[in-house]
Amino acid sequence: MPRHPIVEDDVIIYSGATVLGRVTIGRGAILGGSVWVTENVPPHAIVSQAHPHSTDRPPERQTA
């Protein structure tokens, strides 16, 4: 039974990233450092950690 991930061409995996199981990392995808991947990643996707934010006040609104 295959256990290793399938990493397609032109994929960038930064140090500290963890890829678990038989998942496919699509062509041109980028996996940021310290992410855990347990599902397939589509081509040209960027997987990164969420940016932490303070819960002391609501997030600022962006104006157009």
C-alpha positions in Angstrom: 0.0 0.0 0.0 1.5 3.4 -1.0 2.2 5.8 1.9 4.3 8.6 0.4 2.8 11.8 -1.1 2.8 12.5 -4.8 4.6 15.8 -5.5 4.1 17.2 -9.0 6.5 19.5 -10.9 7.5 23.0 -9.8 6.3 22.5 -6.2 7.9 24.5 -3.4 7.9 23.0 0.1 9.4 25.3 2.8 11.3 23.8 5.7 9.1 22.7 8.6 6.2 21.7 6.4 4.7 18.3 7.1 2.9 16.3 4.4 1.1 13.2 5.8 -0.4 10.3 3.8 -1.0 9.5 0.2 -1.9 13.0 -0.9 -1.1 14.8 -4.2 0.5 18.2 -4.2 -0.5 19.8 -7.5 1.9 21.3 -10.0 3.2 24.8 -9.0 1.8 24.7 -5.4 3.6 26.4 -2.6 3.6 24.9 1.0 4.7 27.4 3.6 6.9 26.5 6.6 5.3 24.8 9.6 2.0 23.8 7.8 0.5 20.4 8.1 -1.0 18.9 4.9 -3.3 15.9 5.1 -5.5 16.5 2.0 -4.8 17.0 -1.7 -3.5 20.4 -2.7 -4.7 21.7 -6.1 -2.3 23.0 -8.7 -0.9 26.5 -8.1 -2.4 26.7 -4.6 -0.6 28.5 -1.7 -0.9 26.8 1.7 0.2 29.0 4.7 -0.5 29.5 8.3 -3.2 32.1 9.2 -1.8 35.4 10.5 -2.4 35.8 14.2 -4.5 38.8 15.2 -5.5 40.3 18.6 -9.0 39.6 19.9 -8.9 42.8 22.0 -10.6 44.8 19.2 -12.4 44.0 16.0 -10.3 43.8 12.8 -10.0 47.0 10.8 -12.3 47.4 7.8 -10.8 47.8 4.4 -12.3 50.6 2.3 -12.5 50.4 -1.5 
